[in-house]
Amino acid sequence: MRYVAAYLLAALGGKTSPSAGDIKSILKSVGIDADDERVKKVIGELGGKDLDDVVNSGLAKLSSVPSGGAAAAAPASTPAAGGAAPAEKKEEEKKEESEESDDDMGFGLFD
């Protein structure tokens, strides 16, 4: 991904077709040693293509990827028959509490 990002940065910087040297210099500026094979792969895949078309085709593909947010929320919004809903709620509360205590590991953001 970083190689593609470097290619896109070079293109945004005014290079109509970024070279391997352009990509390597961008990666080197942030402390990344570039792999020649990966640089060649990126240039081979993106070279000669209109980047706006590449990005737009990627966005069209992303719109069909399920994110799981709607599917996960549906069971929680419809309570189960009987008394199962309160038990599920307690279980979720316990899970949230344990996750919160592990997340900060005793350190606050501004301590």
Rosetta silent file (secondary structure, phi, psi, omega in degrees, C-alpha in Angstrom):
SEQUENCE: MRYVAAYLLAALGGKTSPSAGDIKSILKSVGIDADDERVKKVIGELGGKDLDDVVNSGLAKLSSVPSGGAAAAAPASTPAAGGAAPAEKKEEEKKEESEESDDDMGFGLFD
SCORE:     score description
SCORE:     0.000 S_00000001
   1 L     0.000  -36.188 -178.322    0.000    0.000    0.000 S_00000001
   2 H   -67.045  -28.163  178.475    2.845    2.372    0.772 S_00000001
   3 H   -71.076  -40.364  177.136    4.213    1.946   -2.743 S_00000001
   4 H   -66.022  -41.375  178.922    0.869    2.879   -4.259 S_00000001
   5 H   -62.174  -40.670  178.569    0.631    5.847   -1.899 S_00000001
   6 H   -65.479  -39.505  177.458    4.107    7.004   -2.948 S_00000001
   7 H   -61.838  -45.485 -179.866    3.114    6.662   -6.615 S_00000001
   8 H   -65.284  -38.032  176.986   -0.024    8.713   -6.011 S_00000001
   9 H   -63.693  -41.251  178.195    1.928   11.370   -4.113 S_00000001
  10 H   -64.211  -39.647  178.792    4.370   11.673   -6.990 S_00000001
  11 H   -66.536  -39.964  177.529    1.453   11.976   -9.417 S_00000001
  12 H   -67.525  -26.384  178.823   -0.180   14.640   -7.248 S_00000001
  13 L   -78.238   -1.584  175.347    3.148   16.443   -7.179 S_00000001
  14 L   113.961   -4.458  178.528    2.987   16.935  -10.933 S_00000001
  15 L   -79.196  121.498  179.893    4.659   13.834  -12.365 S_00000001
  16 L   -72.535  -34.753  173.165    2.532   12.515  -15.217 S_00000001
  17 L  -140.775   94.932 -176.537    4.194    9.114  -15.009 S_00000001
  18 L   -59.292  142.922  179.356    6.254    8.692  -11.818 S_00000001
  19 L   -96.275  173.720  177.656    9.479    6.722  -12.122 S_00000001
  20 H   -61.551  -38.085  178.130   11.024    4.171   -9.787 S_00000001
  21 H   -63.201  -37.485  177.619   13.376    6.869   -8.539 S_00000001
  22 H   -62.614  -46.094 -178.954   10.439    9.121   -7.656 S_00000001
  23 H   -65.096  -44.783 -178.789    8.782    6.368   -5.622 S_00000001
  24 H   -63.603  -39.474 -179.660   12.022    5.394   -3.895 S_00000001
  25 H   -67.907  -36.053  177.186   12.826    8.988   -2.948 S_00000001
  26 H   -66.885  -44.992  179.611    9.379    9.495   -1.437 S_00000001
  27 H   -65.625  -39.181  179.904    9.637    6.273    0.552 S_00000001
  28 H   -64.920  -31.912 -178.676   13.202    7.081    1.641 S_00000001
  29 H   -65.490  -20.137  177.765   12.049   10.483    2.916 S_00000001
  30 L  -110.894   13.840  173.658    9.920    8.708    5.531 S_00000001
  31 L    84.248   24.918 -179.814   12.531    6.075    6.402 S_00000001
  32 L  -110.955  127.087  174.243   11.325    3.162    4.262 S_00000001
  33 L   -82.177  122.001 -174.981   13.753    1.095    2.202 S_00000001
  34 L   -80.825  139.186  175.309   12.040    0.404   -1.113 S_00000001
  35 L   -91.584  123.519 -175.712   11.880   -3.090   -2.587 S_00000001
  36 H   -59.029  -38.065 -178.963   12.703   -2.960   -6.318 S_00000001
  37 H   -64.658  -42.617 -179.517   10.225   -5.710   -7.220 S_00000001
  38 H   -67.992  -38.140  177.988    7.335   -3.958   -5.546 S_00000001
  39 H   -62.824  -45.104  178.828    8.239   -0.633   -7.139 S_00000001
  40 H   -62.845  -38.737  179.352    8.326   -2.274  -10.566 S_00000001
  41 H   -62.309  -46.134 -179.589    4.978   -3.979   -9.878 S_00000001
  42 H   -63.982  -45.167  179.827    3.294   -0.684   -8.970 S_00000001
  43 H   -64.482  -39.803  178.504    4.737    1.101  -11.981 S_00000001
  44 H   -64.686  -37.530 -178.538    3.722   -1.798  -14.222 S_00000001
  45 H   -78.019  -39.047 -173.987    0.150   -1.814  -12.909 S_00000001
  46 H  -100.347  -15.631 -177.277   -0.431    1.942  -12.799 S_00000001
  47 L   -61.610  131.144  177.720    1.851    3.183  -15.562 S_00000001
  48 L    81.033   -0.086  179.793   -0.004    4.760  -18.470 S_00000001
  49 L  -100.759  150.607  174.712   -3.378    4.703  -16.718 S_00000001
  50 L   -77.920  119.006 -175.044   -5.474    7.704  -15.788 S_00000001
  51 H   -64.705  -30.975  176.706   -5.408    7.771  -11.981 S_00000001
  52 H   -62.595  -41.054  178.141   -8.873    9.318  -11.751 S_00000001
  53 H   -66.241  -39.632  179.594  -10.291    6.324  -13.624 S_00000001
  54 H   -63.410  -45.637 -179.560   -8.375    3.889  -11.393 S_00000001
  55 H   -65.430  -43.583 -179.721   -9.655    5.555   -8.207 S_00000001
  56 H   -64.742  -36.987  177.391  -13.241    5.745   -9.491 S_00000001
  57 H   -68.855  -33.008  176.141  -13.260    2.065  -10.456 S_00000001
  58 H   -68.396  -38.161  178.010  -11.978    1.244   -6.976 S_00000001
  59 H   -64.831  -37.899  178.128  -14.732    3.288   -5.365 S_00000001
  60 H   -64.063  -37.473  178.028  -17.338    1.418   -7.391 S_00000001
  61 H   -69.737  -37.187 -179.911  -15.907   -1.876   -6.111 S_00000001
  62 H   -65.704  -29.877 -178.696  -15.882   -0.630   -2.510 S_00000001
  63 L   -66.572  -20.879 -179.451  -19.587    0.188   -2.628 S_00000001
  64 L   -94.192   -1.378 -179.483  -20.372   -3.505   -3.037 S_00000001
  65 L   -83.466  125.321  178.303  -18.272   -4.626   -0.040 S_00000001
  66 L   -72.263  136.985 -178.960  -20.417   -5.448    3.003 S_00000001
  67 L   -95.609  -17.165  176.978  -19.308   -3.593    6.103 S_00000001
  68 L    85.063   -9.150 -178.306  -21.185   -5.759    8.616 S_00000001
  69 H   -66.172  -44.235 -178.298  -22.583   -2.813   10.555 S_00000001
  70 H   -71.402  -38.411 -178.486  -26.196   -3.291    9.522 S_00000001
  71 H   -68.785  -37.239 -179.142  -26.144   -7.056    9.928 S_00000001
  72 H   -72.593  -31.187 -177.828  -24.651   -6.869   13.413 S_00000001
  73 H   -79.163  -25.709 -176.067  -27.167   -4.272   14.583 S_00000001
  74 H   -61.767  -47.712 -179.949  -30.240   -6.163   13.366 S_00000001
  75 H   -64.855  -33.250 -178.825  -30.231   -8.985   15.956 S_00000001
  76 H   -71.113  -28.979 -177.741  -29.697   -6.566   18.842 S_00000001
  77 H   -82.577  -18.252  177.904  -32.663   -4.425   17.826 S_00000001
  78 L  -108.085  108.304 -178.562  -35.085   -7.360   17.674 S_00000001
  79 L   -68.185  146.393  179.870  -35.481   -8.976   21.095 S_00000001
  80 L   -76.543  163.323 -179.739  -35.675  -12.755   21.232 S_00000001
  81 L   -68.136  144.091  177.645  -38.771  -14.558   22.464 S_00000001
  82 L    83.611 -146.904 -176.859  -39.055  -15.012   26.213 S_00000001
  83 L  -101.655   24.382 -176.025  -36.531  -13.604   28.652 S_00000001
  84 H   -75.216  -26.663 -176.095  -33.415  -13.976   26.511 S_00000001
  85 H   -63.107  -45.727  178.791  -33.034  -10.276   25.751 S_00000001
  86 H   -62.597  -35.741  179.191  -32.038   -9.170   29.304 S_00000001
  87 H   -64.946  -39.694  178.585  -29.441  -11.956   29.524 S_00000001
  88 H   -64.922  -38.954 -179.008  -27.890  -10.825   26.263 S_00000001
  89 H   -64.121  -43.193  179.284  -27.790   -7.238   27.499 S_00000001
  90 H   -63.608  -40.269  179.973  -25.962   -8.223   30.703 S_00000001
  91 H   -63.716  -40.789  178.898  -23.455  -10.267   28.732 S_00000001
  92 H   -66.452  -38.885  179.687  -22.755   -7.326   26.417 S_00000001
  93 H   -63.667  -42.214  179.034  -22.312   -4.973   29.385 S_00000001
  94 H   -63.831  -40.343 -179.524  -19.761   -7.298   30.992 S_00000001
  95 H   -64.464  -42.713  179.928  -17.881   -7.590   27.718 S_00000001
  96 H   -63.818  -40.395 -179.878  -17.760   -3.808   27.281 S_00000001
  97 H   -62.536  -44.193 -178.359  -16.443   -3.295   30.814 S_00000001
  98 H   -67.770  -35.625  178.586  -13.590   -5.760   30.346 S_00000001
  99 H   -67.454  -39.560 -178.862  -12.630   -4.233   27.001 S_00000001
 100 H   -64.620  -40.489 -178.362  -12.558   -0.730   28.456 S_00000001
 101 H   -69.773  -28.535 -179.935  -10.241   -1.721   31.291 S_00000001
 102 H   -82.195  -26.877 -173.925   -7.836   -3.422   28.871 S_00000001
 103 H   -64.272  -46.789 -174.473   -7.809   -0.602   26.324 S_00000001
 104 H   -92.414  -12.545  176.933   -6.067    2.073   28.382 S_00000001
 105 L    52.135   32.654  176.645   -3.953   -0.306   30.515 S_00000001
 106 L    87.630   -0.578 -178.913   -4.119    2.145   33.399 S_00000001
 107 L  -112.141  133.487  175.519   -2.830    5.113   31.427 S_00000001
 108 L   -90.570  163.517 -178.443   -4.944    8.095   30.490 S_00000001
 109 L   -65.945  -36.514 -175.107   -4.498   10.086   27.321 S_00000001
 110 L  -112.283   20.911  179.109   -3.458   13.257   29.138 S_00000001
 111 L   -77.097    0.000    0.000   -1.679   11.796   32.212 S_00000001
